[in-house]
Amino acid sequence: MGEYHIQGGVPIQGMIKACGNKNAALPCIAAALLTGDPVVLRNVPQIEDTAVMFEILRSLGVTVEQLEENAWKIIASGQIRSTISPELSDRIRASILFAGPLLARTSSVLLPPPGGDVIGRRRLDTHFLALQDLGARIAIGKHFDLRANKLIGADIFLDEASVTATENAVMAATLAEGETVISNAASEPHVQDLCGMLNAMGARISGAGSNILTIRGVRELHGVDWTIGPDYMEIGSFIGLAAATGGSIAIQGVNARDMRPIQLPFSKLGIRWTISDGPPGTGSTLSVPVQKSPKVNNDLGGMIPKIDDAPWPGFPPDLISIMTVVATQVRGTVLIHEKMFESRMFFVDGLSRMGARIVLCDPHRAVIIGPAMLHGDHLVSPDVRAGMALVIAACAARGESVISNIYQVERGYEHLTERLQNLGIRIRRVE
């Protein structure tokens, strides 16, 4: 298993292009099972998670062909198997996304418990309750056994605004008989991306971007050539890298609308950026200048500000770890409140060893007092986003840091070593 060796203390400088949204690519890959026609997906990030999703498709009897570096053709024609490999399922949380399309396509699914990040309990109840509403029968033992003679449209109220449960329910409902209404649906950009792709395949989905989705079932879907949107989580990570190292960066291919919920929390830490139009068809360019002595902007009355996460359009939980590291390099005090996952904040132990001044109040809240002089340490990546946060901390620290379990980081960031090197970071990937 690989390690990153990072010599920190160097401000980044340069330009990168935003990669495709990982969390949009994963359901779009699964959605290719809903038709026997060719599906071409472009701007797919070349990361571990997408590689595992393609492996699962191949194991089901699907033809998967790489057209170029970030473009793939998927043909799910003929007889498709409905049993997910336990070994592959254990490698990725997103294996649960095959439940909806396989149920719609083959009327049965045998799904082992999904793996992925270790960030506390991540319940699957919402997925199964939604699929039950559509007519699925579910037996839970060592595996999840889902069967349905016929899927029937239903009025579904999700017990939480789960992104992947929304996506599973939408994919199953596209081929269900009649109309489905999903209330308390997730509205993140990647959910919108999936709905856009399905509509381009002939689905009839309205309400994408809101918390009420209406799906009118169709008899069949056809092929599509679809381009995945930019990954605002990756963009936010590189903004955090520039802020924490005292550097600057320009990021091409940004969707300006996606950045609005992210901008306010960054501004609480004194971090600003500008967005300008790029060439036609290329998206916008986001530019982060060098932030001179950034400081926390207190709330009215001099109160300590809080940065917390929430379902879209709230601040994304996947960027809470990044914001925590940025806060260690900003003058002032801030409360970080991670409300959505029960053990995601435990990674701050590594930051404290590096010299960060952090009070971990409980599994969800931490008080950060900055700026702190960080020093290199040996760190272990616990999950994708906390792993990237530790990379950012190592880049900001004095001396050398070694980060192990980098498989977790590379599940979400394409060609990270090379891209960091191009920004001036002294990083080596060592096997």
C-alpha positions in Angstrom: 0.0 0.0 0.0 1.4 3.4 -0.9 2.4 6.4 1.2 2.8 10.1 0.5 6.0 11.7 1.6 5.5 15.5 1.8 7.9 18.3 2.5 5.7 21.1 3.6 5.9 24.8 4.1 5.7 25.8 0.4 2.8 28.1 -0.8 1.1 26.6 -3.8 0.9 28.5 -7.1 -0.5 27.6 -10.5 -3.6 26.5 -12.4 -5.6 23.2 -12.5 -8.7 22.0 -14.3 -11.5 20.7 -12.2 -12.2 17.0 -12.6 -15.6 15.4 -13.0 -17.8 15.0 -10.0 -17.1 11.7 -8.3 -20.5 11.6 -6.6 -22.2 12.2 -9.9 -20.1 9.7 -11.9 -20.9 6.8 -9.5 -24.7 6.8 -9.9 -24.4 7.6 -13.6 -22.3 4.5 -14.0 -24.9 2.4 -12.1 -27.7 4.0 -14.2 -26.2 2.5 -17.4 -27.8 -0.8 -16.3 -31.2 0.7 -17.1 -30.8 0.3 -20.8 -29.3 -2.3 -23.2 -28.2 0.5 -25.5 -24.6 2.0 -25.4 -24.1 4.7 -22.8 -21.1 7.0 -23.1 -19.9 8.9 -20.0 -17.4 11.7 -20.3 -15.4 13.6 -17.8 -15.4 10.6 -15.5 -12.7 11.0 -12.9 -9.9 8.4 -13.0 -10.0 7.4 -9.4 -10.3 4.2 -7.3 -14.0 4.5 -6.8 -14.9 4.7 -10.5 -12.5 1.8 -11.2 -14.3 -0.4 -8.7 -17.7 0.6 -10.1 -16.5 -0.5 -13.6 -15.2 -3.8 -12.1 -18.6 -4.4 -10.6 -20.3 -3.8 -14.0 -17.9 -6.3 -15.7 -18.7 -8.9 -13.0 -22.4 -8.5 -13.9 -21.7 -9.3 -17.5 -21.7 -5.7 -18.8 -19.2 -4.6 -21.5 -17.1 -1.7 -20.3 -14.7 0.0 -22.8 -12.4 3.0 -22.1 -12.6 5.4 -25.1 -10.0 7.9 -23.8 -8.6 8.9 -20.4 -11.9 10.2 -18.9 -14.5 8.7 -21.3 -16.1 5.3 -21.1 -18.6 3.3 -23.1 -21.0 0.9 -21.2 -23.2 -1.7 -22.9 -25.5 -3.6 -20.6 -27.2 -5.7 -23.3 -28.4 -9.3 -23.0 -28.7 -11.2 -19.7 -27.4 -9.2 -16.7 -26.4 -11.0 -13.5 -28.0 -9.6 -10.3 -25.5 -10.7 -7.6 -22.8 -8.2 -6.5 -19.4 -9.7 -5.6 -18.8 -9.4 -1.8 -15.2 -8.6 -2.4 -16.0 -5.7 -4.7 -18.9 -4.5 -2.6 -16.7 -4.3 0.4 -14.3 -1.9 -1.4 -16.8 0.9 -2.0 -19.8 2.4 -0.3 -21.4 3.3 -3.7 -22.0 -0.4 -4.4 -25.5 0.2 -2.9 -26.3 2.3 -6.0 -26.7 -0.9 -8.0 -29.8 -1.9 -5.9 -32.3 0.4 -7.7 -31.2 -0.2 -11.4 -30.7 -3.9 -10.9 -34.1 -4.3 -9.3 -35.7 -2.4 -12.2 -33.7 -4.4 -14.8 -33.7 -7.9 -13.4 -36.4 -7.9 -10.7 -33.9 -9.2 -8.1 -30.7 -8.1 -6.4 -28.3 -9.9 -4.0 -26.2 -7.2 -2.4 -23.5 -7.7 0.3 -23.1 -4.9 2.8 -21.3 -2.0 1.2 -17.9 -0.9 2.4 -16.2 2.5 2.0 -15.3 5.3 4.4 -15.1 4.6 8.2 -16.9 7.7 9.4 -19.5 6.2 11.8 -22.7 4.4 11.2 -24.2 5.1 7.8 -27.7 3.6 7.8 -29.2 2.0 4.7 -32.8 2.0 6.0 -33.8 4.9 3.7 -32.8 3.0 0.6 -34.8 -0.1 1.5 -37.8 1.7 2.7 -38.0 3.7 -0.6 -37.6 0.5 -2.7 -40.2 -1.2 -0.5 -42.7 1.6 -1.3 -42.1 0.8 -5.0 -43.0 -2.8 -4.5 -39.7 -4.5 -3.5 -39.6 -7.4 -1.0 -36.5 -7.3 1.1 -34.9 -10.1 3.2 -32.0 -9.1 5.4 -29.4 -11.7 6.4 -25.7 -12.0 5.6 -26.7 -10.3 2.3 -29.6 -8.0 1.3 -32.0 -9.9 -0.9 -34.3 -7.6 -2.9 -37.0 -9.0 -5.2 -39.9 -7.4 -7.1 -42.4 -8.9 -9.6 -43.2 -5.4 -10.8 -42.3 -2.0 -9.6 -45.3 0.4 -9.1 -45.1 4.1 -8.7 -45.6 5.4 -5.2 -45.8 8.5 -3.0 -42.5 8.2 -1.1 -41.4 10.4 1.8 -37.8 9.7 2.6 -37.0 9.6 6.4 -33.8 11.5 5.7 -32.6 13.5 2.7 -30.1 10.8 1.7 -28.3 11.4 -1.6 -27.7 7.8 -2.5 -31.2 6.7 -1.3 -32.7 9.5 -3.5 -30.6 8.2 -6.5 -31.6 4.6 -5.9 -35.3 5.5 -5.7 -35.1 7.7 -8.8 -33.4 5.0 -10.9 -35.9 2.3 -9.9 -38.8 4.6 -10.4 -37.9 5.5 -14.0 -39.0 2.1 -15.2 -41.8 1.6 -12.6 -45.4 1.6 -13.7 -47.2 4.9 -13.0 -46.1 8.1 -11.2 -43.7 8.3 -8.3 -43.4 11.4 -6.1 -40.3 11.5 -3.8 -40.6 14.1 -1.0 -37.7 15.1 1.3 -35.4 14.2 -1.7 -31.8 15.2 -1.8 -31.1 18.1 -4.2 -27.2 18.1 -4.5 -25.6 18.9 -7.9 -24.8 15.2 -8.4 -28.4 14.2 -7.9 -29.3 16.9 -10.5 -26.6 15.4 -12.8 -28.1 11.9 -12.6 -31.6 13.2 -13.2 -30.4 15.1 -16.3 -28.7 12.0 -17.7 -31.8 9.9 -17.1 -34.0 12.5 -18.8 -31.6 12.4 -21.7 -32.2 8.7 -21.8 -35.9 9.1 -22.1 -37.0 9.3 -18.4 -39.6 11.8 -17.3 -38.3 13.4 -14.1 -39.2 16.9 -12.9 -38.2 18.8 -9.9 -34.5 18.2 -9.9 -32.7 20.7 -7.7 -35.7 20.8 -5.3 -36.7 18.4 -2.4 -39.7 17.0 -4.4 -39.1 14.9 -7.4 -41.8 13.6 -9.7 -41.0 10.6 -11.9 -43.4 9.3 -14.5 -42.4 5.8 -15.4 -41.6 4.8 -18.9 -41.4 1.4 -20.6 -37.8 1.6 -21.6 -34.8 4.0 -21.7 -32.3 4.4 -24.5 -28.6 5.2 -24.8 -27.0 8.5 -24.2 -23.7 10.4 -24.5 -23.4 12.3 -21.2 -20.8 14.6 -19.7 -20.3 14.6 -15.9 -20.3 18.0 -14.3 -17.3 19.4 -12.2 -16.6 18.2 -8.7 -17.2 21.1 -6.4 -15.9 19.0 -3.5 -12.5 18.7 -5.2 -12.7 22.4 -6.1 -13.3 23.2 -2.4 -10.4 21.0 -1.4 -8.0 22.9 -3.7 -9.3 26.3 -2.4 -8.5 25.0 1.1 -5.0 24.0 0.0 -4.3 27.5 -1.3 -5.7 29.1 1.9 -3.8 26.8 4.3 -0.4 27.1 2.5 -0.7 30.8 1.9 -0.6 30.3 -1.8 -2.8 31.1 -4.9 -4.5 29.0 -7.4 -6.8 29.3 -10.5 -9.3 26.4 -11.1 -10.8 26.1 -14.6 -14.0 24.4 -15.5 -16.0 25.5 -12.4 -19.8 25.7 -12.2 -20.2 29.1 -10.4 -23.7 28.2 -9.1 -22.3 25.1 -7.2 -19.8 27.4 -5.3 -22.5 29.6 -3.6 -23.1 27.4 -0.6 -19.3 27.0 -0.1 -18.4 30.6 -0.3 -20.0 31.9 2.9 -18.3 29.5 5.3 -14.9 30.2 3.6 -15.6 33.9 4.0 -16.0 33.4 7.8 -12.3 32.4 7.7 -11.4 35.4 5.7 -10.9 33.4 2.5 -12.1 35.1 -0.7 -12.0 34.3 -4.4 -13.3 35.6 -7.7 -15.1 33.7 -10.5 -14.8 34.8 -14.2 -16.2 33.3 -17.4 -14.0 31.0 -19.3 -14.0 30.2 -23.0 -17.4 29.1 -24.3 -18.2 25.6 -23.2 -15.4 25.4 -20.6 -17.2 26.7 -17.5 -15.9 29.4 -15.3 -12.5 30.0 -13.7 -12.2 30.4 -10.0 -9.2 32.3 -8.8 -7.9 32.3 -5.2 -5.3 35.0 -4.6 -2.8 35.0 -1.8 -4.7 35.8 1.4 -2.6 38.2 3.5 -3.0 37.4 7.2 -6.5 35.9 7.0 -8.5 36.2 10.2 -11.8 34.8 11.4 -14.8 37.1 10.9 -16.7 37.1 14.2 -20.5 37.0 14.3 -22.4 40.1 15.4 -21.4 41.3 18.8 -18.0 39.6 18.5 -19.4 36.1 19.0 -17.4 33.1 17.9 -18.7 32.0 14.5 -19.8 28.5 13.7 -19.2 26.5 10.5 -21.6 23.6 10.2 -22.8 21.2 7.5 -26.3 20.4 6.2 -28.0 18.8 3.2 -27.8 20.9 0.0 -27.9 23.8 -0.3 -26.2 23.8 3.1 -22.4 23.5 3.4 -21.3 20.0 2.2 -20.3 17.6 5.0 -17.4 16.4 2.8 -15.7 19.7 3.1 -15.9 20.0 6.9 -12.5 18.2 7.3 -10.9 20.6 4.8 -12.3 23.7 6.7 -11.0 22.3 9.9 -7.4 22.4 8.6 -7.9 25.8 7.0 -9.1 27.1 10.4 -5.8 26.1 12.0 -4.0 28.6 9.8 -6.3 31.5 10.3 -6.1 34.0 13.1 -9.0 33.7 15.5 -11.4 31.1 17.0 -14.1 29.1 15.2 -16.5 26.3 16.1 -16.7 23.5 13.6 -19.9 21.4 13.9 -20.1 18.2 11.9 -23.7 17.2 12.3 -24.2 14.4 9.7 -21.6 11.7 10.5 -20.8 10.5 14.0 -17.1 10.0 14.0 -15.8 12.1 11.1 -14.1 14.6 13.5 -11.9 12.1 15.1 -9.2 12.8 12.5 -8.3 16.0 14.4 -6.2 13.9 16.7 -3.6 13.8 13.9 -3.8 17.6 13.6 -3.3 18.1 17.3 -0.1 15.9 17.1 1.1 18.3 14.4 0.7 21.3 16.7 -2.9 22.4 15.9 -4.7 24.0 18.8 -8.0 22.1 18.8 -10.5 21.3 21.6 -12.6 18.3 20.5 -15.8 18.9 22.4 -17.5 15.7 21.4 -17.7 13.5 18.3 -19.4 16.3 16.3 -17.9 19.6 17.5 -14.4 21.0 17.7 -13.1 24.5 18.6 -10.1 25.6 16.5 -7.8 28.4 17.6 -5.4 29.7 15.0 -3.0 30.3 13.6 -0.9 27.3 14.7 2.6 26.4 13.5 2.2 22.8 12.2 5.1 20.4 12.0 5.4 17.2 10.0 4.2 13.8 11.4 3.3 10.3 10.4 -0.4 10.3 9.6 -3.0 7.7 8.6 -5.8 8.6 6.2 -9.2 7.4 7.7 -11.4 8.4 4.7 -11.4 10.2 1.4 -12.0 13.8 2.7 -10.2 13.6 6.0 -7.3 12.0 4.1 -7.2 15.0 1.8 -7.4 17.3 4.8 -4.3 15.6 6.2 -2.5 16.1 2.9 -3.4 19.8 3.1 -2.1 19.9 6.7 1.1 18.2 5.6 1.6 20.8 2.8 1.1 23.6 5.3 3.4 22.1 7.9 7.1 22.6 8.4 9.2 19.5 7.8 8.3 16.1 6.4 5.1 14.3 6.8 4.3 10.7 5.8 0.7 9.8 5.1 -0.2 6.1 4.8 -3.5 4.4 3.7 -3.5 6.7 0.7 -5.9 4.3 -1.1 -8.6 6.2 0.8 -7.4 9.5 -0.6 -7.1 8.3 -4.1 -10.6 7.0 -4.1 -11.7 10.6 -4.6 -8.8 12.6 -6.2 -7.5 12.0 -9.7 -3.7 12.0 -10.3 -3.2 13.8 -7.0 0.5 13.4 -6.7 1.2 14.9 -10.2 -1.3 17.7 -9.7 0.2 18.7 -6.4 3.7 18.6 -7.9 2.5 20.9 -10.7 1.4 23.4 -8.0 4.8 23.4 -6.4 4.2 20.8 -3.6 7.2 18.6 -2.8 5.4 15.3 -2.7 6.5 11.7 -3.5 4.3 8.7 -3.7 6.2 5.7 -2.3 5.0 2.1 -2.6 
